[in-house]
């Protein structure tokens, strides 16, 4: 089968779904607060969990023998068997109806919403969109459309967009290996680009450990929470533009529009480029 035919066959996975159940326990929330360098008190049963806390639950539990060369689970079950070796989190669009409640039993229904093969400057690409819906005994809590991009061994350098000027909020982040390891641990993320320096530099060709896309997105929401304590997030979307590495500090930035109860959030790397672009509504 040709590569193009194999990529097109992946569209057969559209509509495939899976369900997982979990409990909103305290320990992952305490761990997340610690790695974000927050001094939040431990949450109690019945209290609201912070936004994006659902990424700490429904974690992958594939056996060690089922891991692929990059540390992810082998493809072809829920996710399509994309015949391209590199995988990255490209972005998400989230809507929050109400917060997760600590101690509640929750269920996540995930469905492959779309599979789009493309050809870019560096060759074949496949974009997979997964829609997650999280519910508790009271009904739907949130929806999360997650975009995954697969690509070949090599890729053209992402175009550089200068970061916006005039941020009202700004915080410098030091993405050292400890921060990346702790986030991988709390999310049970086995992707080797985040902790295995020989692998990420010699096999995938990056200059250093890659900062997790969802960690960057979480740090942007953390900036909003620090700048506007007590806000209740209603919607959040983000798009990854360029990777960040453990080789240099970066900044989380924000500019609110109080009249619309929205904020533009972004990250700026050491060279002044925007690496993630996000919008939050509260």
KOLFI-168888 format. One record per residue (C-alpha): x, y, z; residue number from 1. Coordinates in steps of 0.2 Angstrom, whole numbers, plus 5000, padded with zeros to 4 digits. Example, Ala and Ser with C-alpha at 12.3 -4.5 7.8 and 13.67 -1.06 7.14 Angstrom:
2
<pt c1="5062" c2="4978" c3="5039" i="1"/>
<pt c1="5068" c2="4995" c3="5036" i="2"/>
END
This chain:
282
<pt c1="5000" c2="5000" c3="5000" i="1"/>
<pt c1="5007" c2="5017" c3="4995" i="2"/>
<pt c1="5009" c2="5030" c3="5009" i="3"/>
<pt c1="4995" c2="5041" c3="5002" i="4"/>
<pt c1="4984" c2="5026" c3="5002" i="5"/>
<pt c1="4988" c2="5022" c3="5020" i="6"/>
<pt c1="4985" c2="5040" c3="5025" i="7"/>
<pt c1="4968" c2="5040" c3="5016" i="8"/>
<pt c1="4964" c2="5024" c3="5025" i="9"/>
<pt c1="4966" c2="5033" c3="5042" i="10"/>
<pt c1="4950" c2="5042" c3="5038" i="11"/>
<pt c1="4941" c2="5026" c3="5041" i="12"/>
<pt c1="4944" c2="5030" c3="5060" i="13"/>
<pt c1="4932" c2="5045" c3="5059" i="14"/>
<pt c1="4918" c2="5041" c3="5071" i="15"/>
<pt c1="4927" c2="5029" c3="5082" i="16"/>
<pt c1="4925" c2="5032" c3="5100" i="17"/>
<pt c1="4930" c2="5026" c3="5117" i="18"/>
<pt c1="4924" c2="5029" c3="5135" i="19"/>
<pt c1="4934" c2="5030" c3="5151" i="20"/>
<pt c1="4929" c2="5033" c3="5169" i="21"/>
<pt c1="4939" c2="5041" c3="5184" i="22"/>
<pt c1="4937" c2="5050" c3="5200" i="23"/>
<pt c1="4943" c2="5068" c3="5203" i="24"/>
<pt c1="4955" c2="5064" c3="5217" i="25"/>
<pt c1="4966" c2="5077" c3="5227" i="26"/>
<pt c1="4984" c2="5070" c3="5224" i="27"/>
<pt c1="4985" c2="5075" c3="5205" i="28"/>
<pt c1="4978" c2="5093" c3="5209" i="29"/>
<pt c1="4991" c2="5095" c3="5223" i="30"/>
<pt c1="5005" c2="5089" c3="5212" i="31"/>
<pt c1="5000" c2="5101" c3="5198" i="32"/>
<pt c1="4999" c2="5116" c3="5210" i="33"/>
<pt c1="5017" c2="5112" c3="5216" i="34"/>
<pt c1="5024" c2="5111" c3="5198" i="35"/>
<pt c1="5016" c2="5127" c3="5194" i="36"/>
<pt c1="5024" c2="5135" c3="5210" i="37"/>
<pt c1="5007" c2="5139" c3="5217" i="38"/>
<pt c1="5004" c2="5139" c3="5236" i="39"/>
<pt c1="4986" c2="5134" c3="5234" i="40"/>
<pt c1="4979" c2="5124" c3="5250" i="41"/>
<pt c1="4974" c2="5106" c3="5246" i="42"/>
<pt c1="4957" c2="5105" c3="5239" i="43"/>
<pt c1="4943" c2="5097" c3="5248" i="44"/>
<pt c1="4929" c2="5086" c3="5242" i="45"/>
<pt c1="4915" c2="5096" c3="5235" i="46"/>
<pt c1="4926" c2="5110" c3="5229" i="47"/>
<pt c1="4929" c2="5116" c3="5211" i="48"/>
<pt c1="4945" c2="5109" c3="5203" i="49"/>
<pt c1="4955" c2="5122" c3="5193" i="50"/>
<pt c1="4952" c2="5123" c3="5174" i="51"/>
<pt c1="4961" c2="5110" c3="5163" i="52"/>
<pt c1="4961" c2="5098" c3="5178" i="53"/>
<pt c1="4953" c2="5085" c3="5167" i="54"/>
<pt c1="4970" c2="5083" c3="5158" i="55"/>
<pt c1="4976" c2="5075" c3="5175" i="56"/>
<pt c1="4963" c2="5061" c3="5174" i="57"/>
<pt c1="4958" c2="5047" c3="5161" i="58"/>
<pt c1="4977" c2="5044" c3="5159" i="59"/>
<pt c1="4984" c2="5032" c3="5147" i="60"/>
<pt c1="4987" c2="5015" c3="5155" i="61"/>
<pt c1="4994" c2="5005" c3="5141" i="62"/>
<pt c1="5006" c2="4991" c3="5146" i="63"/>
<pt c1="5025" c2="4994" c3="5145" i="64"/>
<pt c1="5026" c2="4981" c3="5131" i="65"/>
<pt c1="5013" c2="4991" c3="5121" i="66"/>
<pt c1="5023" c2="5007" c3="5120" i="67"/>
<pt c1="5030" c2="5012" c3="5103" i="68"/>
<pt c1="5048" c2="5019" c3="5100" i="69"/>
<pt c1="5043" c2="5037" c3="5105" i="70"/>
<pt c1="5035" c2="5031" c3="5121" i="71"/>
<pt c1="5017" c2="5033" c3="5115" i="72"/>
<pt c1="5005" c2="5018" c3="5114" i="73"/>
<pt c1="5006" c2="5009" c3="5097" i="74"/>
<pt c1="4993" c2="5016" c3="5085" i="75"/>
<pt c1="4979" c2="5007" c3="5076" i="76"/>
<pt c1="4966" c2="5005" c3="5091" i="77"/>
<pt c1="4957" c2="5021" c3="5096" i="78"/>
<pt c1="4969" c2="5033" c3="5086" i="79"/>
<pt c1="4972" c2="5029" c3="5068" i="80"/>
<pt c1="4987" c2="5020" c3="5062" i="81"/>
<pt c1="4995" c2="5035" c3="5054" i="82"/>
<pt c1="5011" c2="5029" c3="5046" i="83"/>
<pt c1="5021" c2="5045" c3="5051" i="84"/>
<pt c1="5033" c2="5044" c3="5066" i="85"/>
<pt c1="5032" c2="5062" c3="5074" i="86"/>
<pt c1="5017" c2="5067" c3="5084" i="87"/>
<pt c1="5013" c2="5084" c3="5092" i="88"/>
<pt c1="4998" c2="5092" c3="5101" i="89"/>
<pt c1="4994" c2="5106" c3="5089" i="90"/>
<pt c1="4980" c2="5115" c3="5099" i="91"/>
<pt c1="4963" c2="5113" c3="5107" i="92"/>
<pt c1="4946" c2="5122" c3="5109" i="93"/>
<pt c1="4937" c2="5120" c3="5126" i="94"/>
<pt c1="4921" c2="5125" c3="5133" i="95"/>
<pt c1="4917" c2="5124" c3="5151" i="96"/>
<pt c1="4899" c2="5122" c3="5157" i="97"/>
<pt c1="4905" c2="5121" c3="5175" i="98"/>
<pt c1="4920" c2="5116" c3="5185" i="99"/>
<pt c1="4925" c2="5098" c3="5189" i="100"/>
<pt c1="4920" c2="5094" c3="5207" i="101"/>
<pt c1="4934" c2="5086" c3="5219" i="102"/>
<pt c1="4928" c2="5069" c3="5224" i="103"/>
<pt c1="4916" c2="5066" c3="5210" i="104"/>
<pt c1="4915" c2="5051" c3="5198" i="105"/>
<pt c1="4917" c2="5057" c3="5180" i="106"/>
<pt c1="4916" c2="5049" c3="5163" i="107"/>
<pt c1="4925" c2="5055" c3="5147" i="108"/>
<pt c1="4918" c2="5050" c3="5130" i="109"/>
<pt c1="4931" c2="5053" c3="5116" i="110"/>
<pt c1="4927" c2="5052" c3="5097" i="111"/>
<pt c1="4938" c2="5054" c3="5082" i="112"/>
<pt c1="4929" c2="5069" c3="5074" i="113"/>
<pt c1="4941" c2="5071" c3="5059" i="114"/>
<pt c1="4956" c2="5065" c3="5050" i="115"/>
<pt c1="4964" c2="5076" c3="5037" i="116"/>
<pt c1="4979" c2="5071" c3="5027" i="117"/>
<pt c1="4989" c2="5085" c3="5019" i="118"/>
<pt c1="5005" c2="5089" c3="5011" i="119"/>
<pt c1="5016" c2="5103" c3="5018" i="120"/>
<pt c1="5033" c2="5111" c3="5014" i="121"/>
<pt c1="5041" c2="5096" c3="5023" i="122"/>
<pt c1="5030" c2="5082" c3="5016" i="123"/>
<pt c1="5015" c2="5073" c3="5022" i="124"/>
<pt c1="5005" c2="5078" c3="5037" i="125"/>
<pt c1="4990" c2="5071" c3="5045" i="126"/>
<pt c1="4979" c2="5081" c3="5057" i="127"/>
<pt c1="4968" c2="5071" c3="5069" i="128"/>
<pt c1="4954" c2="5080" c3="5079" i="129"/>
<pt c1="4948" c2="5071" c3="5094" i="130"/>
<pt c1="4932" c2="5078" c3="5103" i="131"/>
<pt c1="4931" c2="5074" c3="5122" i="132"/>
<pt c1="4916" c2="5076" c3="5132" i="133"/>
<pt c1="4917" c2="5075" c3="5151" i="134"/>
<pt c1="4902" c2="5072" c3="5162" i="135"/>
<pt c1="4898" c2="5069" c3="5180" i="136"/>
<pt c1="4882" c2="5063" c3="5188" i="137"/>
<pt c1="4875" c2="5080" c3="5185" i="138"/>
<pt c1="4878" c2="5079" c3="5166" i="139"/>
<pt c1="4890" c2="5087" c3="5154" i="140"/>
<pt c1="4904" c2="5097" c3="5162" i="141"/>
<pt c1="4915" c2="5102" c3="5147" i="142"/>
<pt c1="4920" c2="5098" c3="5130" i="143"/>
<pt c1="4938" c2="5098" c3="5123" i="144"/>
<pt c1="4942" c2="5097" c3="5104" i="145"/>
<pt c1="4960" c2="5091" c3="5103" i="146"/>
<pt c1="4970" c2="5093" c3="5087" i="147"/>
<pt c1="4985" c2="5081" c3="5085" i="148"/>
<pt c1="4997" c2="5083" c3="5070" i="149"/>
<pt c1="5008" c2="5069" c3="5063" i="150"/>
<pt c1="5023" c2="5072" c3="5052" i="151"/>
<pt c1="5038" c2="5063" c3="5044" i="152"/>
<pt c1="5056" c2="5062" c3="5050" i="153"/>
<pt c1="5060" c2="5080" c3="5045" i="154"/>
<pt c1="5051" c2="5096" c3="5045" i="155"/>
<pt c1="5053" c2="5113" c3="5038" i="156"/>
<pt c1="5056" c2="5126" c3="5051" i="157"/>
<pt c1="5040" c2="5134" c3="5057" i="158"/>
<pt c1="5038" c2="5152" c3="5051" i="159"/>
<pt c1="5042" c2="5165" c3="5064" i="160"/>
<pt c1="5029" c2="5177" c3="5070" i="161"/>
<pt c1="5035" c2="5191" c3="5082" i="162"/>
<pt c1="5026" c2="5191" c3="5098" i="163"/>
<pt c1="5014" c2="5205" c3="5101" i="164"/>
<pt c1="5019" c2="5220" c3="5111" i="165"/>
<pt c1="5010" c2="5228" c3="5125" i="166"/>
<pt c1="5007" c2="5214" c3="5137" i="167"/>
<pt c1="4998" c2="5219" c3="5153" i="168"/>
<pt c1="5003" c2="5202" c3="5161" i="169"/>
<pt c1="5019" c2="5194" c3="5160" i="170"/>
<pt c1="5029" c2="5180" c3="5169" i="171"/>
<pt c1="5045" c2="5172" c3="5165" i="172"/>
<pt c1="5046" c2="5153" c3="5165" i="173"/>
<pt c1="5062" c2="5142" c3="5167" i="174"/>
<pt c1="5058" c2="5126" c3="5158" i="175"/>
<pt c1="5071" c2="5115" c3="5166" i="176"/>
<pt c1="5071" c2="5096" c3="5165" i="177"/>
<pt c1="5063" c2="5095" c3="5182" i="178"/>
<pt c1="5048" c2="5105" c3="5177" i="179"/>
<pt c1="5046" c2="5094" c3="5162" i="180"/>
<pt c1="5048" c2="5078" c3="5171" i="181"/>
<pt c1="5036" c2="5082" c3="5184" i="182"/>
<pt c1="5022" c2="5087" c3="5171" i="183"/>
<pt c1="5026" c2="5070" c3="5162" i="184"/>
<pt c1="5024" c2="5061" c3="5179" i="185"/>
<pt c1="5008" c2="5069" c3="5184" i="186"/>
<pt c1="5000" c2="5066" c3="5167" i="187"/>
<pt c1="5008" c2="5049" c3="5165" i="188"/>
<pt c1="5015" c2="5055" c3="5148" i="189"/>
<pt c1="5027" c2="5043" c3="5141" i="190"/>
<pt c1="5032" c2="5053" c3="5126" i="191"/>
<pt c1="5051" c2="5053" c3="5126" i="192"/>
<pt c1="5054" c2="5070" c3="5118" i="193"/>
<pt c1="5050" c2="5078" c3="5135" i="194"/>
<pt c1="5063" c2="5068" c3="5146" i="195"/>
<pt c1="5075" c2="5058" c3="5136" i="196"/>
<pt c1="5088" c2="5070" c3="5130" i="197"/>
<pt c1="5098" c2="5058" c3="5119" i="198"/>
<pt c1="5082" c2="5052" c3="5110" i="199"/>
<pt c1="5075" c2="5070" c3="5107" i="200"/>
<pt c1="5092" c2="5076" c3="5100" i="201"/>
<pt c1="5099" c2="5061" c3="5091" i="202"/>
<pt c1="5083" c2="5053" c3="5085" i="203"/>
<pt c1="5070" c2="5067" c3="5083" i="204"/>
<pt c1="5083" c2="5081" c3="5079" i="205"/>
<pt c1="5077" c2="5094" c3="5092" i="206"/>
<pt c1="5090" c2="5105" c3="5101" i="207"/>
<pt c1="5084" c2="5100" c3="5118" i="208"/>
<pt c1="5069" c2="5093" c3="5128" i="209"/>
<pt c1="5052" c2="5099" c3="5121" i="210"/>
<pt c1="5040" c2="5108" c3="5133" i="211"/>
<pt c1="5023" c2="5099" c3="5133" i="212"/>
<pt c1="5010" c2="5108" c3="5123" i="213"/>
<pt c1="4997" c2="5106" c3="5137" i="214"/>
<pt c1="5009" c2="5112" c3="5150" i="215"/>
<pt c1="5012" c2="5128" c3="5140" i="216"/>
<pt c1="4993" c2="5130" c3="5138" i="217"/>
<pt c1="4991" c2="5127" c3="5157" i="218"/>
<pt c1="5004" c2="5140" c3="5161" i="219"/>
<pt c1="4995" c2="5152" c3="5151" i="220"/>
<pt c1="4979" c2="5149" c3="5161" i="221"/>
<pt c1="4989" c2="5150" c3="5177" i="222"/>
<pt c1="4994" c2="5167" c3="5171" i="223"/>
<pt c1="4976" c2="5172" c3="5170" i="224"/>
<pt c1="4972" c2="5165" c3="5187" i="225"/>
<pt c1="4987" c2="5174" c3="5195" i="226"/>
<pt c1="4981" c2="5190" c3="5186" i="227"/>
<pt c1="4963" c2="5189" c3="5189" i="228"/>
<pt c1="4960" c2="5178" c3="5205" i="229"/>
<pt c1="4943" c2="5170" c3="5206" i="230"/>
<pt c1="4938" c2="5170" c3="5188" i="231"/>
<pt c1="4928" c2="5156" c3="5181" i="232"/>
<pt c1="4934" c2="5151" c3="5164" i="233"/>
<pt c1="4920" c2="5148" c3="5151" i="234"/>
<pt c1="4930" c2="5145" c3="5135" i="235"/>
<pt c1="4948" c2="5143" c3="5130" i="236"/>
<pt c1="4957" c2="5139" c3="5114" i="237"/>
<pt c1="4975" c2="5139" c3="5109" i="238"/>
<pt c1="4986" c2="5135" c3="5094" i="239"/>
<pt c1="5004" c2="5129" c3="5095" i="240"/>
<pt c1="5015" c2="5139" c3="5082" i="241"/>
<pt c1="5033" c2="5134" c3="5087" i="242"/>
<pt c1="5040" c2="5122" c3="5099" i="243"/>
<pt c1="5049" c2="5128" c3="5115" i="244"/>
<pt c1="5064" c2="5119" c3="5123" i="245"/>
<pt c1="5073" c2="5117" c3="5139" i="246"/>
<pt c1="5087" c2="5127" c3="5132" i="247"/>
<pt c1="5081" c2="5144" c3="5136" i="248"/>
<pt c1="5068" c2="5153" c3="5147" i="249"/>
<pt c1="5051" c2="5159" c3="5139" i="250"/>
<pt c1="5037" c2="5171" c3="5144" i="251"/>
<pt c1="5019" c2="5169" c3="5146" i="252"/>
<pt c1="5010" c2="5185" c3="5142" i="253"/>
<pt c1="4992" c2="5192" c3="5142" i="254"/>
<pt c1="4982" c2="5206" c3="5137" i="255"/>
<pt c1="4964" c2="5207" c3="5144" i="256"/>
<pt c1="4948" c2="5215" c3="5136" i="257"/>
<pt c1="4938" c2="5218" c3="5152" i="258"/>
<pt c1="4923" c2="5224" c3="5142" i="259"/>
<pt c1="4921" c2="5207" c3="5133" i="260"/>
<pt c1="4928" c2="5197" c3="5148" i="261"/>
<pt c1="4941" c2="5189" c3="5137" i="262"/>
<pt c1="4960" c2="5189" c3="5136" i="263"/>
<pt c1="4973" c2="5186" c3="5122" i="264"/>
<pt c1="4986" c2="5175" c3="5129" i="265"/>
<pt c1="5003" c2="5170" c3="5121" i="266"/>
<pt c1="5020" c2="5164" c3="5124" i="267"/>
<pt c1="5036" c2="5173" c3="5119" i="268"/>
<pt c1="5052" c2="5163" c3="5116" i="269"/>
<pt c1="5070" c2="5170" c3="5120" i="270"/>
<pt c1="5071" c2="5176" c3="5102" i="271"/>
<pt c1="5055" c2="5186" c3="5103" i="272"/>
<pt c1="5044" c2="5174" c3="5093" i="273"/>
<pt c1="5026" c2="5170" c3="5098" i="274"/>
<pt c1="5026" c2="5151" c3="5100" i="275"/>
<pt c1="5008" c2="5148" c3="5106" i="276"/>
<pt c1="4992" c2="5159" c3="5103" i="277"/>
<pt c1="4977" c2="5158" c3="5115" i="278"/>
<pt c1="4961" c2="5166" c3="5119" i="279"/>
<pt c1="4952" c2="5164" c3="5136" i="280"/>
<pt c1="4934" c2="5169" c3="5140" i="281"/>
<pt c1="4928" c2="5170" c3="5158" i="282"/>
END
